[in-house]
């Protein structure tokens, strides 16, 4: 979306980025705006010549405690040899700085994280370019890295005051879900809204049963879509970026997130099998637990309805929202068919 911004907004973001960079030792190169969605993300060059990413956080989305917690989680994963960005401190040792409100922006926070050198796995809505065999190899590595992340999270003791969102029953299906009230938002027709409301009640029952039977829960990435999975120069590694939504959640939610947008790929069956095999090569994932994967595919799908309904300014938002509703209801119908 960065290249679709009006020039006046791009200029304002550029000035805000330069204001933030007063706190870091950087070269004089102008910051390059790469992405503008939840955060404005810029490529910068540190004083030692290394590239890094400056993030101007969306005002009001996460407070300072939550942002510090995100950075602490990323640092812990990096110490565990997972290929993820890690915080780059300011000259006086801070990982996060507060930028005061001005005529263009409300108060917000900024940080700098290390650069991940690689290319995104792909773009949502665009077919994957790799051969079916290569796709399977890549998703095996993704599954293994995801399991490594979950293992490292379980072994880590978060610092006092650590706070991140919870992708639990309330965060997904409660009165105020993390990504919005998908059953009660502008866009869907009256019949669709009624179907989504009925589905919400059914999913709360289903998720309650899954929880009573026991399901793995802990810190997750929560947004491992193609754009946030990088293929690095090392053919045996993948990297994860953008921990903006990381928090506590069901581990199958991470699996479902990675799979959902690949459902239309011709090699989807191999992609799903490879991801699960890669995960199991590092961490236990039982057949009984996998029976709940279709449920989490529906839950993940529904989150995009609420998210997009709150962002009507996104190009093609109405068409995409209609598609998300249809896909969610289709996945939901299959829950009973597959039972």
C-alpha positions as CSV (number, residue, x, y, z in Angstrom):
1,X,0.0,0.0,0.0
2,X,3.0,2.4,0.4
3,X,3.1,3.2,-3.3
4,X,-0.6,4.1,-3.3
5,X,-0.3,6.8,-0.7
6,X,-0.8,10.4,-1.6
7,X,2.5,12.3,-1.9
8,X,1.5,14.6,0.9
9,X,1.1,11.6,3.2
10,X,4.4,10.1,2.0
11,X,6.1,13.4,2.7
12,X,4.6,13.6,6.2
13,X,5.7,10.0,7.0
14,X,9.2,10.8,5.7
15,X,9.5,13.7,8.2
16,X,8.1,11.6,11.0
17,X,10.7,8.9,10.2
18,X,13.5,11.4,10.3
19,X,12.2,12.7,13.6
20,X,12.4,9.1,15.0
21,X,15.9,8.5,13.6
22,X,17.3,11.3,15.7
23,X,17.4,8.6,18.5
24,X,19.5,6.1,16.5
25,X,23.0,6.3,14.9
26,X,22.3,6.1,11.2
27,X,23.9,7.1,8.0
28,X,22.5,10.2,6.1
29,X,20.6,8.1,3.6
30,X,17.0,9.0,3.5
31,X,14.7,6.3,5.0
32,X,12.8,4.3,2.3
33,X,9.1,3.7,2.9
34,X,8.5,0.0,2.3
35,X,5.1,-0.7,3.8
36,X,2.2,1.2,5.3
37,X,-0.5,-0.9,6.9
38,X,-0.6,-1.4,10.7
39,X,2.8,0.3,10.9
40,X,4.8,2.4,8.5
41,X,8.0,0.5,7.8
42,X,11.2,2.0,6.4
43,X,14.5,0.6,5.3
44,X,17.3,2.5,6.9
45,X,21.1,2.2,7.1
46,X,22.8,2.1,10.5
47,X,26.0,3.9,11.2
48,X,27.9,0.6,10.9
49,X,26.6,0.2,7.3
50,X,24.1,-2.5,8.2
51,X,20.5,-2.2,6.9
52,X,17.7,-2.2,9.4
53,X,14.0,-1.5,9.6
54,X,12.4,1.5,11.3
55,X,8.8,0.9,12.4
56,X,6.5,3.8,13.1
57,X,3.7,2.0,15.0
58,X,0.0,2.7,14.3
59,X,-1.2,5.1,17.0
60,X,-3.5,3.4,19.5
61,X,-3.0,-0.2,18.3
62,X,-0.5,-1.3,21.0
63,X,0.7,0.6,24.0
64,X,4.3,0.9,25.1
65,X,4.1,-2.1,27.4
66,X,2.8,-4.3,24.7
67,X,5.4,-3.1,22.2
68,X,8.2,-3.6,24.6
69,X,6.8,-7.2,25.2
70,X,6.8,-7.8,21.4
71,X,10.5,-6.8,21.2
72,X,11.4,-8.9,24.2
73,X,9.7,-12.0,22.6
74,X,11.6,-11.4,19.3
75,X,14.9,-11.0,21.1
76,X,14.3,-14.3,23.0
77,X,13.6,-16.1,19.7
78,X,16.7,-14.6,18.1
79,X,18.8,-15.8,21.0
80,X,17.4,-19.3,20.4
81,X,18.8,-19.1,16.8
82,X,15.5,-18.6,15.1
83,X,15.8,-16.2,12.1
84,X,13.7,-13.3,13.2
85,X,14.3,-9.5,13.5
86,X,15.8,-8.4,16.8
87,X,15.7,-4.9,18.5
88,X,18.4,-2.4,17.7
89,X,18.8,-0.1,20.7
90,X,19.1,3.7,20.6
91,X,22.3,5.4,21.7
92,X,21.1,5.5,25.3
93,X,20.0,1.9,25.3
94,X,16.3,2.1,24.7
95,X,14.5,-0.3,22.4
96,X,11.4,1.9,22.0
97,X,11.0,5.7,21.7
98,X,7.9,7.9,22.1
99,X,7.2,10.4,19.4
100,X,5.0,13.3,20.6
101,X,1.9,14.4,18.8
102,X,2.2,17.1,16.1
103,X,-0.1,18.6,13.5
104,X,0.1,15.5,11.3
105,X,0.3,12.6,13.8
106,X,-1.0,11.7,17.3
107,X,1.5,10.4,19.8
108,X,3.0,7.2,18.6
109,X,6.0,4.9,19.2
110,X,9.0,3.9,17.0
111,X,11.6,1.2,17.1
112,X,14.3,-0.2,14.9
113,X,14.8,-3.9,14.3
114,X,17.5,-5.8,12.4
115,X,17.1,-6.5,8.8
116,X,16.1,-9.9,7.4
117,X,17.9,-10.4,4.1
118,X,15.7,-12.5,1.9
119,X,12.5,-12.5,-0.2
120,X,8.9,-13.1,0.9
121,X,7.5,-16.5,0.1
122,X,4.8,-14.8,-2.0
123,X,1.9,-12.4,-2.1
124,X,-1.6,-13.3,-1.0
125,X,-3.9,-13.7,-4.0
126,X,-1.0,-14.4,-6.4
127,X,-0.2,-18.1,-7.2
128,X,3.1,-19.4,-5.9
129,X,5.8,-19.5,-8.5
130,X,7.8,-22.5,-7.2
131,X,7.4,-26.0,-8.5
132,X,5.2,-28.3,-6.4
133,X,8.3,-30.2,-5.1
134,X,10.0,-26.9,-4.1
135,X,6.8,-25.7,-2.4
136,X,6.7,-28.9,-0.4
137,X,10.3,-28.5,0.6
138,X,9.7,-24.9,1.7
139,X,6.6,-25.7,3.7
140,X,8.4,-28.5,5.5
141,X,11.0,-25.9,6.6
142,X,8.3,-23.5,7.6
143,X,6.7,-26.2,9.8
144,X,10.0,-27.0,11.4
145,X,10.7,-23.4,12.1
146,X,7.2,-22.8,13.5
147,X,7.7,-25.8,15.9
148,X,11.0,-24.4,16.9
149,X,9.4,-21.0,17.6
150,X,6.8,-22.7,19.8
151,X,9.5,-24.7,21.6
152,X,11.5,-21.6,22.3
153,X,8.4,-19.8,23.5
154,X,7.6,-22.6,26.0
155,X,11.1,-22.6,27.3
156,X,11.3,-18.8,27.8
157,X,10.3,-17.0,31.0
158,X,8.8,-13.6,29.9
159,X,9.9,-10.6,32.0
160,X,7.7,-9.1,34.7
161,X,5.0,-7.0,33.1
162,X,5.0,-8.8,29.8
163,X,1.7,-8.3,28.0
164,X,0.5,-9.3,24.6
165,X,-2.9,-9.9,23.0
166,X,-4.7,-13.2,23.6
167,X,-6.0,-15.1,20.6
168,X,-8.2,-17.1,22.9
169,X,-12.0,-17.7,22.8
170,X,-12.7,-14.1,23.8
171,X,-10.1,-12.7,21.4
172,X,-11.6,-14.7,18.5
173,X,-15.3,-15.0,19.4
174,X,-16.0,-12.7,22.3
175,X,-17.9,-9.4,22.4
176,X,-14.8,-7.4,21.3
177,X,-12.6,-9.7,19.2
178,X,-9.1,-8.6,18.5
179,X,-9.8,-7.9,14.8
180,X,-13.4,-6.8,15.1
181,X,-16.9,-8.0,15.3
182,X,-17.1,-10.0,12.1
183,X,-20.8,-10.8,12.6
184,X,-21.8,-7.2,13.3
185,X,-19.9,-5.0,10.9
186,X,-20.6,-2.9,7.7
187,X,-20.5,-4.9,4.5
188,X,-22.2,-8.3,4.8
189,X,-25.9,-8.5,3.8
190,X,-28.6,-9.1,6.4
191,X,-28.7,-12.8,5.6
192,X,-24.9,-13.1,5.7
193,X,-24.8,-11.2,9.1
194,X,-27.4,-13.6,10.5
195,X,-25.4,-16.6,9.2
196,X,-22.2,-15.2,10.8
197,X,-24.0,-14.6,14.1
198,X,-25.3,-18.2,14.1
199,X,-21.9,-19.5,13.2
200,X,-20.3,-17.5,16.0
201,X,-22.5,-19.3,18.5
202,X,-21.7,-22.7,17.0
203,X,-18.0,-22.0,17.0
204,X,-18.0,-21.0,20.6
205,X,-19.5,-24.4,21.4
206,X,-17.0,-26.2,19.2
207,X,-14.0,-24.4,20.6
208,X,-15.2,-25.0,24.2
209,X,-15.3,-28.7,23.5
210,X,-11.8,-28.6,22.0
211,X,-10.5,-26.8,25.0
212,X,-12.1,-29.2,27.4
213,X,-10.3,-32.1,25.6
214,X,-7.0,-30.2,25.9
215,X,-5.2,-28.3,23.2
216,X,-1.8,-26.7,23.1
217,X,-1.7,-23.0,23.9
218,X,1.1,-20.5,24.4
219,X,2.9,-17.7,22.6
220,X,2.4,-17.6,18.9
221,X,3.2,-15.4,15.9
222,X,-0.5,-15.1,14.8
223,X,0.2,-13.8,11.4
224,X,2.4,-16.2,9.5
225,X,1.1,-15.4,6.0
226,X,3.2,-15.5,2.9
227,X,4.4,-11.9,3.2
228,X,5.7,-12.5,6.7
229,X,7.7,-15.7,5.8
230,X,11.0,-15.0,4.1
231,X,13.2,-17.3,2.1
232,X,16.8,-16.5,3.0
233,X,20.1,-17.1,1.2
234,X,20.6,-20.3,3.2
235,X,18.4,-22.9,1.4
236,X,17.8,-24.7,4.7
237,X,16.3,-21.8,6.6
238,X,13.3,-19.6,6.5
239,X,12.8,-16.4,8.5
240,X,9.7,-14.9,10.2
241,X,9.0,-11.2,10.3
242,X,6.3,-8.9,11.6
243,X,5.4,-9.9,15.1
244,X,2.9,-7.1,15.4
245,X,0.1,-9.5,16.3
246,X,2.1,-12.0,18.3
247,X,0.6,-13.0,21.5
248,X,-1.0,-15.9,23.4
249,X,-3.0,-18.3,21.4
250,X,-3.7,-21.9,20.2
251,X,-0.7,-23.3,18.4
252,X,-3.0,-24.6,15.6
253,X,-4.0,-21.0,15.0
254,X,-0.4,-20.5,13.6
255,X,-0.8,-23.6,11.5
256,X,-4.2,-22.5,10.1
257,X,-2.9,-19.0,9.4
258,X,-0.1,-20.3,7.2
259,X,-2.4,-22.7,5.4
260,X,-5.5,-20.6,4.8
261,X,-4.4,-18.4,2.0
262,X,-2.9,-21.4,0.1
263,X,-6.1,-23.4,-0.2
264,X,-6.5,-22.6,-3.9
265,X,-3.0,-23.7,-4.8
266,X,-3.0,-26.8,-7.1
267,X,-0.4,-28.5,-4.7
268,X,-2.3,-27.6,-1.5
269,X,-2.6,-31.2,-0.3
270,X,1.2,-31.5,-0.5
271,X,1.7,-28.1,1.1
272,X,-0.5,-29.0,4.1
273,X,1.2,-32.4,4.4
274,X,4.7,-30.9,4.2
275,X,3.9,-28.2,6.8
276,X,2.6,-30.7,9.3
277,X,5.5,-33.1,8.6
278,X,8.0,-30.3,9.2
279,X,6.3,-29.4,12.4
280,X,6.2,-33.0,13.6
281,X,9.9,-33.3,12.8
282,X,10.6,-31.0,15.7
283,X,7.5,-31.1,18.0
284,X,4.6,-33.3,18.8
285,X,1.4,-32.7,17.0
286,X,-1.1,-35.6,17.4
287,X,-3.7,-36.8,15.0
288,X,-6.3,-36.0,17.6
289,X,-5.2,-32.4,17.7
290,X,-5.1,-32.2,13.9
291,X,-8.8,-33.0,13.8
292,X,-9.4,-29.5,15.1
293,X,-7.4,-27.9,12.2
294,X,-10.6,-27.2,10.1
295,X,-12.1,-25.4,13.0
296,X,-9.1,-23.1,13.3
297,X,-9.2,-22.5,9.5
298,X,-12.7,-21.1,10.0
299,X,-11.7,-19.1,13.0
300,X,-8.7,-17.6,11.1
301,X,-10.9,-16.8,8.1
302,X,-13.4,-14.9,10.2
303,X,-10.8,-12.6,11.6
304,X,-10.2,-11.1,8.2
305,X,-13.8,-10.0,7.9
306,X,-13.6,-7.9,11.0
307,X,-10.1,-6.6,10.1
308,X,-11.1,-5.5,6.6
309,X,-14.5,-4.0,7.7
310,X,-12.6,-1.5,9.9
311,X,-10.4,-0.5,6.9
312,X,-12.8,0.5,4.1
313,X,-10.1,2.8,2.6
314,X,-8.1,-0.2,1.4
315,X,-8.4,-0.5,-2.4
316,X,-11.0,-3.1,-3.3
317,X,-12.1,-3.5,0.3
318,X,-15.8,-4.2,-0.5
319,X,-15.1,-6.9,-3.0
320,X,-12.5,-8.5,-0.7
321,X,-14.9,-8.4,2.2
322,X,-17.6,-10.1,0.2
323,X,-15.1,-12.8,-0.8
324,X,-14.0,-13.3,2.8
325,X,-17.6,-13.8,4.0
326,X,-18.3,-16.4,1.3
327,X,-15.0,-18.2,2.0
328,X,-15.7,-18.3,5.8
329,X,-19.2,-19.6,5.4
330,X,-18.0,-22.2,2.9
331,X,-15.3,-23.4,5.3
332,X,-17.9,-23.5,8.1
333,X,-20.3,-25.7,6.1
334,X,-17.4,-28.2,5.6
335,X,-17.1,-28.6,9.4
336,X,-20.2,-30.7,9.5
337,X,-19.5,-32.4,6.2
338,X,-16.1,-33.6,7.5
339,X,-17.3,-34.5,11.0
